[in-house]
Amino acid sequence: MKALVYDAYTIDDDFSKILKIKDIPEPKAKHNEVIFKVKSASLNYDDIWGMRGKPLAVPLPHISGTDAAGEVIAIGQDVKNIKIGDRVVSHGNMSCRICKLCTDGREYDCRERKIWGFETGPLWGGYCEITHLPEVNVVKIPDNVTYDDAAAASMTLLTSWHMLVGRANIQPGQLVLIMGGGSGVGNYGIQIAKLFHCTVIATASPDKLDKLLELGADYAVDHRKEDWHNKVRDISKKIIKPFGDTPGVDVIFEHIGGSHWNKELTLLKYGATIVTTGATTGYDAKTDLRHIFFKGINILGSTQGTRAELEQALYWMSKGKIKSIIDSVYSFEQAAEAHTKMLTGNGLFGKILMKP
């Protein structure tokens, strides 16, 4: 079968030097595994980390791809709830399922956790014609959700859902600030907050602001401006003025980090929450502790989410309340171009897909 493989790391982000289409053997189902024909797969930034060999030297030869959707063509003898012909999507968080953390519903904190298509291998990921996963790591796709929508949602929608619902416990009527609303997680974050009847301020570069409003954000702010946080504060004052409440944001959805961090802290109300899952502009952020202890701020870390949370999020997608924003679709032969676009972010809005 056809697979997108690399046998060495890149030192200059020239992905065309290492990415090759190769013919590899089709997988055979182990007793607990599901084999499915890949219809659509979605890019994530860990693909680039893998090709760089940093921060983790991934197994070589390597097949990337954490988010893949397709049709089941074979199952192992112990598979109970998936049958041939089912439409499934990956849940890429592979954990032991028996430790205290896993059985406490915190499989994302499992010490044995691996990200499928990133840490797994050699030659085990989603960028191939046919792939395999344990039954516990696939989720049935609702009938009215496409393969493309499911592949785009697999990790990114799950991450956003876990941040806002699982960790921040958002409530109707709250003011929610979605940082980086033009990204994949940001797109979903806006929609989840609106699903919970929150007022949403979303930030992005100026060329994406209108798209944030079309997606459902109530306000859109250019976070590339030095005083972007003052604009957010002014909006919060305008919102609460009729009610005589204290201005500020209830929940901040954060994955930017860097120089934005302290400005975000100044925007939070007393007892408010900031939940973070990344640091795309830098992880070594300085923190003014006065904003935390004086206002009783909750700082929550978040990574991925549970299989059940992915099922919850896909349910709302099936009801038309959440949609995947697809930026572009590439073939495996165009993989270097696709990954370069993700790396540069030029004109990027939503998820990039690849197909065999």
C-alpha positions as CSV (number, residue, x, y, z in Angstrom):
1,M,0.0,0.0,0.0
2,K,1.0,3.6,-0.5
3,A,2.4,5.6,2.5
4,L,4.1,8.9,3.2
5,V,7.4,8.0,4.8
6,Y,10.6,9.7,6.0
7,D,13.8,8.0,7.0
8,A,15.7,11.0,8.3
9,Y,15.1,14.3,10.0
10,T,15.2,17.7,8.4
11,I,17.6,20.4,9.7
12,D,16.3,23.2,7.5
13,D,12.5,22.6,7.2
14,D,12.9,21.5,3.6
15,F,10.3,18.8,3.9
16,S,10.6,17.8,0.2
17,K,14.1,16.4,0.9
18,I,12.8,13.7,3.3
19,L,9.1,13.0,2.5
20,K,8.7,10.1,0.1
21,I,5.8,8.0,-1.2
22,K,6.7,4.4,-0.5
23,D,5.0,1.0,-0.9
24,I,4.8,-0.8,2.5
25,P,2.9,-4.0,3.6
26,E,-0.7,-3.7,4.6
27,P,-1.3,-4.1,8.3
28,K,-2.8,-7.2,9.8
29,A,-5.3,-6.9,12.6
30,K,-4.2,-7.9,16.1
31,H,-6.9,-9.3,18.4
32,N,-8.0,-5.9,19.6
33,E,-7.4,-3.8,16.5
34,V,-9.5,-2.1,13.8
35,I,-8.1,-1.8,10.3
36,F,-9.5,1.0,8.2
37,K,-9.0,2.5,4.8
38,V,-8.0,6.1,5.2
39,K,-10.3,8.6,3.4
40,S,-9.0,11.8,4.9
41,A,-6.3,12.9,7.3
42,S,-5.5,16.2,9.0
43,L,-2.2,18.0,9.6
44,N,-1.0,19.0,13.0
45,Y,2.1,20.8,14.2
46,D,3.5,17.7,15.7
47,D,4.1,16.5,12.2
48,I,6.7,19.2,11.9
49,W,8.2,18.4,15.3
50,G,8.5,14.8,14.1
51,M,10.3,15.7,10.9
52,R,12.7,17.9,12.8
53,G,13.4,15.2,15.3
54,K,12.8,17.8,18.0
55,P,11.8,18.0,20.8
56,L,11.4,14.2,20.4
57,A,13.5,11.9,18.2
58,V,10.5,10.0,16.7
59,P,11.0,6.4,15.5
60,L,12.4,6.0,12.0
61,P,11.3,5.2,9.3
62,H,8.3,7.3,10.2
63,I,4.7,7.7,9.1
64,S,3.1,10.8,10.6
65,G,-0.6,11.5,11.0
66,T,-2.6,11.6,14.3
67,D,-6.0,12.5,12.8
68,A,-7.3,10.0,10.3
69,A,-10.9,9.1,9.3
70,G,-11.9,6.1,7.1
71,E,-13.9,3.0,6.5
72,V,-13.3,-0.2,8.6
73,I,-12.2,-3.1,6.4
74,A,-11.1,-5.6,9.0
75,I,-11.3,-6.2,12.8
76,G,-9.6,-8.4,15.3
77,Q,-11.3,-11.3,17.1
78,D,-11.8,-9.4,20.3
79,V,-13.2,-6.3,18.8
80,K,-16.7,-5.8,20.3
81,N,-18.3,-2.6,19.1
82,I,-16.9,-1.8,15.7
83,K,-17.8,-3.8,12.6
84,I,-16.6,-3.9,9.0
85,G,-18.1,-1.0,7.0
86,D,-18.3,1.4,10.0
87,R,-17.1,4.9,9.5
88,V,-14.5,5.8,12.1
89,V,-12.1,8.5,13.2
90,S,-8.9,8.2,15.3
91,H,-8.6,9.2,19.0
92,G,-4.9,9.7,18.9
93,N,-4.3,9.7,22.7
94,M,-2.9,6.2,23.4
95,S,-2.8,5.4,27.1
96,C,-2.5,2.3,29.2
97,R,-6.2,2.4,30.3
98,I,-5.5,0.6,33.6
99,C,-3.5,3.0,35.7
100,K,-5.1,5.2,38.4
101,L,-5.1,8.3,36.1
102,C,-6.7,6.4,33.3
103,T,-9.4,4.8,35.4
104,D,-10.0,8.2,37.0
105,G,-11.0,9.6,33.5
106,R,-7.7,11.3,33.0
107,E,-6.2,9.2,30.2
108,Y,-4.5,12.4,28.9
109,D,-2.3,12.4,32.0
110,C,-1.3,8.7,31.8
111,R,2.5,8.3,32.2
112,E,2.4,5.7,29.5
113,R,0.6,8.0,27.1
114,K,1.8,8.3,23.5
115,I,0.4,10.4,20.6
116,W,-0.4,8.1,17.7
117,G,1.4,9.2,14.5
118,F,3.9,11.2,16.4
119,E,5.5,9.0,19.1
120,T,4.5,5.7,17.6
121,G,6.4,3.6,15.1
122,P,8.3,2.7,13.1
123,L,5.8,3.1,10.3
124,W,2.6,3.6,12.3
125,G,0.5,6.7,11.6
126,G,-2.4,8.0,9.6
127,Y,-0.7,9.1,6.4
128,C,-1.1,5.9,4.4
129,E,-3.8,4.2,2.5
130,I,-4.7,1.7,5.2
131,T,-3.9,2.0,8.9
132,H,-4.7,0.3,12.2
133,L,-5.6,1.2,15.8
134,P,-6.9,-0.5,18.9
135,E,-10.6,-0.5,19.1
136,V,-10.5,1.9,22.1
137,N,-8.7,4.5,19.9
138,V,-11.4,4.8,17.2
139,V,-14.7,6.6,17.4
140,K,-17.7,6.0,15.1
141,I,-18.5,9.0,12.9
142,P,-22.1,10.2,13.0
143,D,-24.0,9.6,9.8
144,N,-24.2,13.3,8.8
145,V,-20.5,14.1,9.5
146,T,-18.2,13.7,6.6
147,Y,-14.8,12.0,6.7
148,D,-13.2,15.4,6.0
149,D,-15.0,17.1,8.9
150,A,-14.2,14.2,11.3
151,A,-10.5,14.1,10.4
152,A,-10.2,17.9,10.9
153,A,-11.9,17.6,14.3
154,S,-10.1,14.6,15.7
155,M,-7.4,16.3,17.8
156,T,-8.2,19.9,17.4
157,L,-11.9,19.9,18.3
158,L,-11.1,17.5,21.1
159,T,-8.5,19.8,22.5
160,S,-10.8,22.8,22.3
161,W,-13.7,20.9,23.9
162,H,-11.5,19.7,26.8
163,M,-10.1,23.2,27.4
164,L,-13.5,24.9,27.6
165,V,-15.8,22.2,28.8
166,G,-13.6,19.7,30.6
167,R,-11.2,22.2,32.3
168,A,-12.7,25.7,32.3
169,N,-16.3,24.5,32.9
170,I,-17.7,27.4,30.9
171,Q,-21.2,28.5,31.8
172,P,-24.0,30.3,29.8
173,G,-23.7,34.1,29.9
174,Q,-19.9,34.2,30.5
175,L,-17.6,36.5,28.5
176,V,-15.0,34.3,26.8
177,L,-11.9,35.5,25.1
178,I,-10.6,33.2,22.4
179,M,-7.0,34.0,21.6
180,G,-5.8,33.0,18.1
181,G,-9.3,32.5,16.8
182,G,-8.0,32.0,13.2
183,S,-6.3,28.7,14.2
184,G,-7.9,25.3,14.2
185,V,-8.4,25.2,17.9
186,G,-9.5,28.8,17.9
187,N,-12.1,28.1,15.2
188,Y,-13.6,25.4,17.4
189,G,-13.2,27.4,20.6
190,I,-15.5,30.1,19.2
191,Q,-18.1,27.7,18.2
192,I,-18.0,25.8,21.5
193,A,-18.4,29.0,23.5
194,K,-21.4,30.1,21.4
195,L,-22.9,26.6,21.8
196,F,-22.8,27.4,25.6
197,H,-24.5,30.8,24.9
198,C,-21.4,32.8,25.9
199,T,-20.4,36.2,24.6
200,V,-17.3,35.7,22.6
201,I,-14.4,38.1,21.8
202,A,-11.9,36.5,19.4
203,T,-8.5,37.7,18.3
204,A,-6.5,37.1,15.1
205,S,-4.4,39.0,12.6
206,P,-6.3,41.7,10.7
207,D,-6.9,39.7,7.6
208,K,-8.9,37.1,9.5
209,L,-11.2,39.3,11.7
210,D,-14.2,39.2,9.4
211,K,-14.0,35.5,9.3
212,L,-14.1,35.3,13.1
213,L,-17.4,37.3,13.0
214,E,-18.8,35.0,10.3
215,L,-17.9,32.0,12.5
216,G,-20.0,33.4,15.4
217,A,-17.7,35.7,17.4
218,D,-19.5,38.7,18.8
219,Y,-16.3,40.9,18.6
220,A,-13.0,40.5,16.8
221,V,-9.8,42.1,17.8
222,D,-6.4,42.4,16.1
223,H,-3.9,40.9,18.6
224,R,-0.9,42.1,16.6
225,K,-1.5,45.6,17.8
226,E,0.4,46.5,20.9
227,D,-2.7,47.8,22.7
228,W,-5.0,44.9,21.7
229,H,-5.8,44.2,25.4
230,N,-7.1,47.7,25.9
231,K,-9.6,47.1,23.1
232,V,-10.8,43.9,24.8
233,R,-11.1,45.8,28.1
234,D,-13.2,48.5,26.5
235,I,-15.5,45.8,25.0
236,S,-15.9,44.2,28.4
237,K,-16.8,47.6,30.0
238,K,-19.4,48.1,27.3
239,I,-21.0,44.7,27.8
240,I,-21.4,45.0,31.6
241,K,-22.3,48.6,31.9
242,P,-26.1,48.0,31.8
243,F,-25.8,45.5,34.6
244,G,-23.4,47.4,36.9
245,D,-21.0,44.5,37.0
246,T,-17.3,44.5,37.3
247,P,-15.6,44.6,33.8
248,G,-13.4,41.8,32.7
249,V,-13.3,38.4,31.1
250,D,-14.6,35.2,32.7
251,V,-12.6,32.7,30.7
252,I,-9.6,33.1,28.4
253,F,-8.8,30.4,25.9
254,E,-5.0,30.6,25.5
255,H,-2.5,28.9,23.2
256,I,-0.3,31.8,22.2
257,G,1.8,32.6,25.2
258,G,4.8,34.8,24.8
259,S,4.3,38.5,25.2
260,H,0.5,38.2,25.3
261,W,0.5,36.3,28.6
262,N,0.6,39.2,31.2
263,K,-1.8,41.3,29.1
264,E,-4.3,38.4,29.2
265,L,-4.0,38.2,33.0
266,T,-4.9,41.9,33.4
267,L,-8.2,41.2,31.5
268,L,-9.5,38.6,33.9
269,K,-12.2,39.2,36.5
270,Y,-11.8,38.3,40.1
271,G,-12.0,34.5,40.4
272,A,-11.8,34.1,36.6
273,T,-10.1,31.4,34.6
274,I,-7.4,31.2,32.0
275,V,-6.9,27.8,30.3
276,T,-3.8,27.2,28.2
277,T,-2.8,24.4,25.8
278,G,0.2,25.9,24.0
279,A,2.7,28.6,23.5
280,T,3.1,29.3,19.7
281,T,4.8,32.7,20.3
282,G,7.1,31.5,23.1
283,Y,6.8,29.4,26.3
284,D,9.1,31.5,28.5
285,A,6.5,34.0,29.5
286,K,7.0,36.4,32.5
287,T,4.1,36.4,35.0
288,D,3.1,39.3,37.3
289,L,2.0,37.2,40.3
290,R,-0.1,40.1,41.6
291,H,-2.8,39.5,39.0
292,I,-3.0,35.9,40.2
293,F,-3.2,36.0,44.0
294,F,-4.9,39.4,44.3
295,K,-7.8,38.5,42.0
296,G,-7.9,34.7,42.8
297,I,-7.3,33.7,39.2
298,N,-7.4,30.1,38.1
299,I,-4.7,29.0,35.8
300,L,-5.4,25.7,34.1
301,G,-3.2,23.6,31.9
302,S,-4.9,21.4,29.3
303,T,-3.8,18.8,26.7
304,Q,-5.9,16.7,24.3
305,G,-8.9,15.1,26.0
306,T,-10.8,11.8,26.5
307,R,-12.4,9.5,24.0
308,A,-15.8,10.3,25.5
309,E,-15.2,14.0,25.0
310,L,-14.5,13.4,21.3
311,E,-17.8,11.6,21.1
312,Q,-19.6,14.5,22.8
313,A,-18.0,17.0,20.4
314,L,-18.9,14.9,17.3
315,Y,-22.4,14.7,18.6
316,W,-22.8,18.4,18.5
317,M,-21.1,18.5,15.1
318,S,-23.8,16.0,13.9
319,K,-26.5,18.4,15.1
320,G,-25.0,21.3,13.0
321,K,-23.9,23.3,16.0
322,I,-20.1,22.9,15.3
323,K,-18.5,22.7,11.9
324,S,-15.0,22.1,10.7
325,I,-13.3,24.9,8.8
326,I,-11.2,23.4,6.0
327,D,-8.5,25.6,4.7
328,S,-7.2,23.3,1.9
329,V,-6.9,19.7,0.8
330,Y,-3.7,18.1,-0.6
331,S,-2.6,14.8,-1.9
332,F,0.2,12.8,-0.3
333,E,2.3,13.8,-3.2
334,Q,1.9,17.4,-2.2
335,A,2.8,16.8,1.4
336,A,5.8,19.1,1.5
337,E,3.8,22.0,0.2
338,A,1.0,21.3,2.7
339,H,3.4,21.2,5.7
340,T,5.2,24.3,4.5
341,K,1.9,26.2,4.4
342,M,1.1,25.0,8.0
343,L,4.5,26.1,9.1
344,T,4.4,29.6,7.6
345,G,0.7,30.2,8.3
346,N,0.5,32.4,5.2
347,G,-3.2,32.9,4.4
348,L,-4.1,29.9,6.6
349,F,-7.6,29.8,8.2
350,G,-8.8,26.4,9.5
351,K,-7.4,22.9,9.0
352,I,-5.2,21.4,6.2
353,L,-6.2,17.9,5.0
354,M,-4.3,15.3,3.1
355,K,-5.7,12.3,1.2
356,P,-4.0,9.2,-0.3
